[in-house]
Amino acid sequence: MTAVELHGLSIVVPVKFTDGACYNFPTSQKIADGVYFIKAKGHTNGNSIVIVENEGLFYMFHGDITYDMRTSKQSA
């Protein structure tokens, strides 16, 4: 699904990062207990990390929308 197709859907909500710092990240948005959405400056706009804390362990899910070098260079 493209960004244009997602625009206007009620299930898509812009992240405001209003929950303050999360460990060493300056801004975050709490999604659920132990789950945080983190703004991660990267090579594309909107690059992000989801951090999940469970039983004292931390899991980081990182991703962005760049899938090839040509797209990566266009975003720089």
C-alpha positions as CSV (number, residue, x, y, z in Angstrom):
1,M,0.0,0.0,0.0
2,T,1.4,3.4,-0.9
3,A,1.4,6.6,1.2
4,V,-1.2,8.0,-1.1
5,E,-3.5,5.0,-0.5
6,L,-3.0,5.3,3.3
7,H,-3.9,9.0,3.3
8,G,-7.3,9.6,4.9
9,L,-7.8,6.1,6.4
10,S,-9.1,6.3,10.0
11,I,-6.7,3.5,11.1
12,V,-3.7,5.7,10.2
13,V,-2.8,8.2,12.9
14,P,0.1,10.6,12.8
15,V,2.6,10.1,15.6
16,K,3.1,13.2,17.8
17,F,5.9,11.9,20.0
18,T,4.4,13.5,23.1
19,D,5.5,11.0,25.7
20,G,9.0,12.5,26.3
21,A,12.3,10.7,26.6
22,C,12.5,6.9,26.4
23,Y,15.9,5.9,27.8
24,N,18.5,7.6,25.6
25,F,16.0,8.7,22.9
26,P,14.8,12.3,23.4
27,T,11.2,11.7,22.1
28,S,8.8,8.8,22.1
29,Q,5.2,7.8,21.8
30,K,3.9,5.0,24.1
31,I,1.9,2.5,22.1
32,A,1.1,0.1,25.0
33,D,2.7,-0.9,28.2
34,G,6.3,-1.7,27.4
35,V,6.0,-0.7,23.7
36,Y,7.4,2.6,22.4
37,F,7.6,4.2,19.0
38,I,10.8,6.2,18.6
39,K,11.8,8.8,16.1
40,A,15.1,7.7,14.6
41,K,16.8,10.1,12.2
42,G,18.0,8.1,9.3
43,H,18.5,8.2,5.6
44,T,14.7,8.6,4.9
45,N,12.0,10.9,6.4
46,G,9.9,9.0,8.9
47,N,12.6,6.5,9.9
48,S,11.5,4.9,13.1
49,I,12.2,2.3,15.8
50,V,9.7,0.3,17.9
51,I,11.2,-0.7,21.3
52,V,9.5,-3.5,23.2
53,E,10.4,-4.2,26.8
54,N,9.5,-7.6,28.1
55,E,10.7,-9.4,31.3
56,G,13.8,-7.2,31.5
57,L,14.8,-7.7,27.9
58,F,14.6,-5.0,25.2
59,Y,13.8,-5.7,21.5
60,M,14.2,-3.1,18.8
61,F,12.4,-3.3,15.5
62,H,13.9,-0.9,13.0
63,G,12.7,-0.1,9.5
64,D,12.0,2.5,7.0
65,I,10.6,2.7,3.5
66,T,13.8,2.6,1.5
67,Y,14.2,-0.7,-0.4
68,D,17.0,0.1,-2.8
69,M,20.0,2.4,-3.2
70,R,18.3,4.6,-5.8
71,T,15.4,5.4,-3.4
72,S,17.8,6.0,-0.5
73,K,19.8,8.6,-2.5
74,Q,16.6,10.4,-3.5
75,S,15.7,10.9,0.1
76,A,19.1,12.3,1.2
